[in-house]
Amino acid sequence: MSINWVMLASSSNPTSPAPTLPYIPLPNEQTLYTSSPRVALNINIPAHFPGKQQQPFSRSSSGGQLYLTTRRIIFLPDKSTPQLQSFAAPILSLHDSHVTAPWFGPNVWAAALQPTEGGGIPIPPGGVAELKFTFKEGGAFDFQTRYERIRERLQQAVEAARSNGDAPNGGIGAASGMEEAGVHLEDLPAYQEESDGPLMPPIASVRPVAQANGGDSSSSRTAQTIPSEPPPNYEEAQTAGPHGDDAGRANAAA
């Protein structure tokens, strides 16, 4: 990543056509996302990192435009200063990106920034700096979605080139050296989830049993199980009746 290292498009020649982008893209670089002109930038290295003391550093801009390309993110402030005219960072030098949606106020996109030597940002003992973009007119989640998509493809390209011995090791320099190594993002197949079938087998539908005349199946089953003959000793029990039972109990008591 770097501060004030983005090559800006020159408008000094009035006869030249107006550039479509305010910066000059790198070879084979494509712009994927352009934010609204009201995005704030904050780069911060706190003085007290957990367990370590480090030199504080801060750069900020209250408004500007953010760009996402196939290789980096670029921020151009609407009012440049000698301390901050532009900011750019390779995508693979950013880690742990997330969007914070507060109850009040605009959404904030934040990530851990891994500085490099000579980029205008001191390398802290903790290894990373805090990077925040405040989207005052929305678009943080859209930016995060596009950022994650291109970062995944970049990581796949680096790993594929590294397995073939065509890319250098390391996350930061690997992305910038892919073009020189002959690795192109457009050569990668589009990501899609491959599957020979559903993850779970379909549940077989239970065919309802037709009921004759709309009757209850339980009553029909009960009717079928009624015996056609009386049980054993049924007639003797009927002849004796309740008095016979009383007499039998009296004789048993005597």
Secondary structure, DSSP 4 states (H G I P E B T S, - for coil): -EES-S-BPP---TTSPPPSSSBPPPTT--EEEE--S-EEEEEEE-SEETTEE---EEEEESSEEEEEESSEEEEEESS--SS-S-EEEEGGGEEEEEEE--SSS-EEEEEEE---TTSSS---TTS-EEEEEEETTS-HHHHHHHHHHHHHHHHHHHHHHHHTT-S-SSHHHHHHTHHHHT--GGGSPPP----SS-SSPPPPPPPPPP-GGG--HHHHHHHHTS-SSPPTTHHHHHHHHHHHHHHHHHHHH-
